[in-house]
Amino acid sequence: MRQIVLDTETTGIGEGHKIVEIGCIELIDRKFTGRQYHQYVNPQRLVDPEAMEVHGITDEFLEDKPLFGQIANDFIEFISGGQLVIHNAPFDVGFMDREFGQLSGYPKTTDICTVLDTLALARKMHPGQRNSLDALCRRYGIDNSHRELHGALLDSEILADVYLLMTGGQTNLILDSSASTKAALSSASEKSTINTELAAQLTILGVSEEERVEHENVLELLSKKSEGPIWLK
C-alpha cells in the first residue's frame, strides 16, 4: 500500500489564504522509501504576521518561488493513486482543493487520492484527550525538540513516526518496564487513590459530545497553525 504523509503551511487560516509550503513523505507497506516531495510556493499575497511567527516563512523568501499552477502537475503526479495521511485533513485538503479549483481542468484531491485523517483516528483511540501532533509526540515518546518552527516537510516526518506508532499495535514504548516507568506507575496509583477520594466530594458537570468535539476542533486548529492556547503549554 502506498501512503503519502502530507502537511502544508499557509499564509493564514482564513478565507482567501494560500499555500506557501508542501511537504510529503512516501511510505510503501508502512516502510519509508526515501522518496519525498517538498516545495515552497509563491502565494501572490502577503503572509499574515501570526502565520509567519508559526512557520518563519517570509514574503521576501517566497518572492522567487514558483506559483502553485507551475508545480501542480508534479505535485499531483507524486500523490496520485496513494492514500494521503494528514493530521486535521480538512484543513490541508481544503487549501489544496481551493488551489486546484483556481486552475482550469484540475481535479479535487479526493478524485486522485484517498485521505486518512490522523486527528480523527487519534480521537477515536484517545477520546477526551489532547490529540495535537505535539501531544501525540509526547504520548508516543517521539522527540520533536528540534521543531522550533512548523515546517511542512519536518511535520510530515514527525507525523509519519506518530502514525506508524499509533497504528502498529504494542511497541517497546508501551511495554517499557524500566525503573522510571515502574516509578511512574506507582506514583499514578497513589494519586489515583487520592483523586478518587476527592472526586467523591465534587459535583462534576459534563458537556455534550457535540460541545466537546467543537471545542477540540477549535483547539486543534489553534495548535496546528499557531503556538496554541497558553493554558495547554
Contacts in CASP RR format, 6 or more apart in sequence:
PFRMAT RR
TARGET T0000
AUTHOR 0000-0000-0000
METHOD contacts of the structure
MODEL  1
MRQIVLDTETTGIGEGHKIVEIGCIELIDRKFTGRQYHQYVNPQRLVDPE
AMEVHGITDEFLEDKPLFGQIANDFIEFISGGQLVIHNAPFDVGFMDREF
GQLSGYPKTTDICTVLDTLALARKMHPGQRNSLDALCRRYGIDNSHRELH
GALLDSEILADVYLLMTGGQTNLILDSSASTKAALSSASEKSTINTELAA
QLTILGVSEEERVEHENVLELLSKKSEGPIWLK
1 28 0 8 1.000
1 29 0 8 1.000
1 30 0 8 1.000
1 83 0 8 1.000
2 26 0 8 1.000
2 27 0 8 1.000
2 28 0 8 1.000
2 81 0 8 1.000
2 82 0 8 1.000
2 83 0 8 1.000
3 26 0 8 1.000
3 27 0 8 1.000
3 28 0 8 1.000
3 30 0 8 1.000
3 82 0 8 1.000
3 83 0 8 1.000
3 84 0 8 1.000
3 85 0 8 1.000
3 116 0 8 1.000
4 24 0 8 1.000
4 25 0 8 1.000
4 26 0 8 1.000
4 27 0 8 1.000
4 37 0 8 1.000
4 78 0 8 1.000
4 79 0 8 1.000
4 82 0 8 1.000
4 83 0 8 1.000
4 84 0 8 1.000
4 85 0 8 1.000
4 113 0 8 1.000
5 24 0 8 1.000
5 25 0 8 1.000
5 26 0 8 1.000
5 27 0 8 1.000
5 84 0 8 1.000
5 85 0 8 1.000
5 86 0 8 1.000
5 156 0 8 1.000
5 157 0 8 1.000
5 159 0 8 1.000
5 160 0 8 1.000
5 163 0 8 1.000
6 22 0 8 1.000
6 23 0 8 1.000
6 24 0 8 1.000
6 25 0 8 1.000
6 79 0 8 1.000
6 84 0 8 1.000
6 85 0 8 1.000
6 86 0 8 1.000
6 92 0 8 1.000
6 156 0 8 1.000
7 22 0 8 1.000
7 23 0 8 1.000
7 86 0 8 1.000
7 87 0 8 1.000
7 92 0 8 1.000
7 151 0 8 1.000
7 152 0 8 1.000
7 153 0 8 1.000
7 155 0 8 1.000
7 156 0 8 1.000
7 159 0 8 1.000
8 19 0 8 1.000
8 21 0 8 1.000
8 22 0 8 1.000
8 23 0 8 1.000
8 92 0 8 1.000
8 95 0 8 1.000
8 96 0 8 1.000
8 152 0 8 1.000
9 19 0 8 1.000
9 20 0 8 1.000
9 21 0 8 1.000
9 51 0 8 1.000
9 54 0 8 1.000
9 55 0 8 1.000
9 57 0 8 1.000
9 150 0 8 1.000
9 151 0 8 1.000
9 152 0 8 1.000
10 17 0 8 1.000
10 18 0 8 1.000
10 19 0 8 1.000
10 20 0 8 1.000
10 43 0 8 1.000
10 51 0 8 1.000
10 95 0 8 1.000
10 225 0 8 1.000
11 17 0 8 1.000
11 18 0 8 1.000
11 20 0 8 1.000
11 43 0 8 1.000
11 45 0 8 1.000
11 46 0 8 1.000
11 47 0 8 1.000
11 48 0 8 1.000
11 51 0 8 1.000
12 47 0 8 1.000
12 48 0 8 1.000
12 50 0 8 1.000
12 51 0 8 1.000
12 225 0 8 1.000
13 51 0 8 1.000
13 91 0 8 1.000
13 221 0 8 1.000
13 225 0 8 1.000
16 45 0 8 1.000
16 98 0 8 1.000
17 43 0 8 1.000
17 45 0 8 1.000
17 48 0 8 1.000
17 51 0 8 1.000
17 95 0 8 1.000
18 41 0 8 1.000
18 43 0 8 1.000
18 44 0 8 1.000
18 45 0 8 1.000
18 68 0 8 1.000
18 95 0 8 1.000
18 99 0 8 1.000
19 41 0 8 1.000
19 43 0 8 1.000
19 68 0 8 1.000
19 95 0 8 1.000
19 96 0 8 1.000
19 99 0 8 1.000
20 40 0 8 1.000
20 41 0 8 1.000
20 43 0 8 1.000
20 47 0 8 1.000
20 55 0 8 1.000
20 57 0 8 1.000
20 62 0 8 1.000
21 38 0 8 1.000
21 39 0 8 1.000
21 40 0 8 1.000
21 41 0 8 1.000
21 55 0 8 1.000
21 57 0 8 1.000
21 151 0 8 1.000
21 152 0 8 1.000
21 153 0 8 1.000
22 37 0 8 1.000
22 38 0 8 1.000
22 39 0 8 1.000
22 41 0 8 1.000
22 75 0 8 1.000
22 152 0 8 1.000
23 36 0 8 1.000
23 37 0 8 1.000
23 38 0 8 1.000
23 39 0 8 1.000
23 151 0 8 1.000
23 152 0 8 1.000
23 153 0 8 1.000
23 155 0 8 1.000
23 156 0 8 1.000
24 36 0 8 1.000
24 37 0 8 1.000
24 38 0 8 1.000
24 78 0 8 1.000
24 79 0 8 1.000
24 153 0 8 1.000
24 156 0 8 1.000
25 32 0 8 1.000
25 34 0 8 1.000
25 36 0 8 1.000
25 153 0 8 1.000
25 156 0 8 1.000
25 157 0 8 1.000
25 160 0 8 1.000
26 32 0 8 1.000
26 33 0 8 1.000
26 34 0 8 1.000
26 35 0 8 1.000
26 36 0 8 1.000
26 78 0 8 1.000
27 33 0 8 1.000
27 85 0 8 1.000
27 160 0 8 1.000
27 164 0 8 1.000
30 164 0 8 1.000
30 168 0 8 1.000
32 160 0 8 1.000
36 153 0 8 1.000
36 156 0 8 1.000
37 74 0 8 1.000
37 75 0 8 1.000
37 78 0 8 1.000
37 79 0 8 1.000
38 152 0 8 1.000
38 153 0 8 1.000
39 66 0 8 1.000
39 71 0 8 1.000
39 74 0 8 1.000
39 75 0 8 1.000
40 57 0 8 1.000
40 61 0 8 1.000
40 62 0 8 1.000
40 65 0 8 1.000
41 62 0 8 1.000
41 65 0 8 1.000
41 66 0 8 1.000
41 67 0 8 1.000
41 68 0 8 1.000
41 71 0 8 1.000
42 62 0 8 1.000
42 63 0 8 1.000
42 64 0 8 1.000
42 65 0 8 1.000
42 66 0 8 1.000
42 67 0 8 1.000
43 62 0 8 1.000
43 68 0 8 1.000
44 67 0 8 1.000
46 59 0 8 1.000
47 57 0 8 1.000
47 58 0 8 1.000
47 59 0 8 1.000
47 62 0 8 1.000
50 226 0 8 1.000
51 225 0 8 1.000
52 58 0 8 1.000
53 226 0 8 1.000
53 227 0 8 1.000
54 149 0 8 1.000
54 150 0 8 1.000
54 225 0 8 1.000
54 226 0 8 1.000
54 227 0 8 1.000
55 149 0 8 1.000
55 150 0 8 1.000
55 151 0 8 1.000
56 149 0 8 1.000
68 99 0 8 1.000
68 102 0 8 1.000
68 103 0 8 1.000
69 99 0 8 1.000
69 103 0 8 1.000
72 99 0 8 1.000
72 100 0 8 1.000
72 103 0 8 1.000
72 106 0 8 1.000
76 106 0 8 1.000
76 107 0 8 1.000
76 112 0 8 1.000
79 112 0 8 1.000
79 113 0 8 1.000
80 112 0 8 1.000
80 113 0 8 1.000
81 112 0 8 1.000
81 113 0 8 1.000
82 113 0 8 1.000
82 114 0 8 1.000
83 113 0 8 1.000
83 114 0 8 1.000
83 115 0 8 1.000
83 116 0 8 1.000
84 93 0 8 1.000
84 109 0 8 1.000
84 113 0 8 1.000
84 114 0 8 1.000
84 115 0 8 1.000
84 116 0 8 1.000
85 116 0 8 1.000
85 118 0 8 1.000
85 159 0 8 1.000
85 160 0 8 1.000
85 163 0 8 1.000
86 92 0 8 1.000
86 93 0 8 1.000
86 115 0 8 1.000
86 116 0 8 1.000
86 117 0 8 1.000
86 118 0 8 1.000
86 159 0 8 1.000
87 117 0 8 1.000
87 118 0 8 1.000
87 119 0 8 1.000
87 133 0 8 1.000
87 155 0 8 1.000
87 159 0 8 1.000
87 162 0 8 1.000
87 224 0 8 1.000
88 117 0 8 1.000
88 119 0 8 1.000
88 220 0 8 1.000
88 221 0 8 1.000
88 224 0 8 1.000
89 115 0 8 1.000
89 116 0 8 1.000
89 117 0 8 1.000
89 118 0 8 1.000
89 119 0 8 1.000
89 120 0 8 1.000
90 117 0 8 1.000
91 221 0 8 1.000
91 224 0 8 1.000
91 225 0 8 1.000
93 109 0 8 1.000
93 110 0 8 1.000
93 115 0 8 1.000
94 109 0 8 1.000
96 109 0 8 1.000
97 108 0 8 1.000
97 109 0 8 1.000
100 106 0 8 1.000
100 107 0 8 1.000
100 108 0 8 1.000
100 109 0 8 1.000
101 108 0 8 1.000
109 115 0 8 1.000
118 159 0 8 1.000
118 162 0 8 1.000
118 163 0 8 1.000
118 166 0 8 1.000
119 131 0 8 1.000
119 220 0 8 1.000
121 166 0 8 1.000
121 167 0 8 1.000
122 131 0 8 1.000
122 136 0 8 1.000
122 166 0 8 1.000
123 131 0 8 1.000
123 213 0 8 1.000
123 216 0 8 1.000
125 166 0 8 1.000
126 139 0 8 1.000
128 212 0 8 1.000
128 216 0 8 1.000
129 135 0 8 1.000
129 139 0 8 1.000
130 219 0 8 1.000
130 232 0 8 1.000
131 216 0 8 1.000
131 220 0 8 1.000
132 219 0 8 1.000
132 220 0 8 1.000
132 223 0 8 1.000
132 224 0 8 1.000
132 232 0 8 1.000
133 144 0 8 1.000
133 155 0 8 1.000
133 158 0 8 1.000
133 159 0 8 1.000
133 162 0 8 1.000
133 223 0 8 1.000
133 224 0 8 1.000
134 144 0 8 1.000
134 223 0 8 1.000
136 142 0 8 1.000
136 162 0 8 1.000
136 166 0 8 1.000
137 143 0 8 1.000
137 144 0 8 1.000
137 158 0 8 1.000
137 162 0 8 1.000
140 161 0 8 1.000
140 162 0 8 1.000
140 165 0 8 1.000
140 166 0 8 1.000
140 173 0 8 1.000
141 173 0 8 1.000
142 158 0 8 1.000
142 161 0 8 1.000
142 162 0 8 1.000
142 165 0 8 1.000
144 158 0 8 1.000
147 154 0 8 1.000
147 155 0 8 1.000
147 158 0 8 1.000
150 225 0 8 1.000
165 171 0 8 1.000
165 173 0 8 1.000
207 215 0 8 1.000
219 228 0 8 1.000
219 229 0 8 1.000
219 232 0 8 1.000
222 228 0 8 1.000
222 229 0 8 1.000
223 229 0 8 1.000
223 232 0 8 1.000
227 233 0 8 1.000
END
